[in-house]
């Protein structure tokens, strides 16, 4: 069973976004430079992470090809219409096998993509990490990207020092999407995740994964589940609306948000950071059960 590997959070100004996430009580990794015109810093957990991404050098961004999905071009174009949660990434033990499966299922026409970059360890040592990616796409979800990521040097990537957060964050609970007719996308998500839906209704679908999960709501279902959270506009089709962060203690999380002067709402057993505080993305903090 696959799990969430990471979420891509696309921003205009990486310095500003990193400062905001630190103010929320997250620890961030040092800055990393991609060889295709983007850069990032990560909020790392045990087995998953948030990738805060910005375009560094637009002239270095490769364009999409007939059988090539350009990660950098997708996020560059995403930013033309605003910041936000742009891509959902699952883990992979074999990106090439996943790509073949996606092609067979009719949700991809792309070749796998391999790349390396430098990373800085907590002690300051610089090492090389590598990744193999396999992309999937749905023509009606042009503002939502999907791929799996196989790590080539995990011993250098995952570091406990980066996974300790003052706000008590433990991991990604769920990726949240919004769409007018969620059930119409169930076959795509089943092919992408390799799992059958745990909930399948006209206004809501849900897929449980080994780490986290994926849920898509209609606007009415979103209002039913998250009445205090602002739903994004669907003028350009289905989109990622936000994500759940599991924490050890909501009181500790609230203290971190207060200390960082981050506005939030209390909604029953969760704290909600609204899109205007989190770069067009809703963040819901919930205690891990």
Secondary structure, DSSP 8 states (H G I E B T S, - for coil): ---EEEEEEE-S-HHHHHHHHHHTT------EE-TTSEEEEEEE-SS-EEEEEEES-GGG----BTTB--HHHHHHHHHHT--EEEEEEEE-S-HHHHHHHHHHHTS-----EEEEEEEE-TTS-EEEEEEEEEEE--TT-TT-EEEEEEES-HHHH--GGGG--TT-EEEEEEEEEE-TTGGGGHHHHHHHHSS--SEEETTEEEEE-SSSEEEEE-HHHHHHH-TTS-----TTS-EEEEEEEEES-HHHHHHHHHHTT---EEETTEEEE-TTTTTS-EEEEEE--
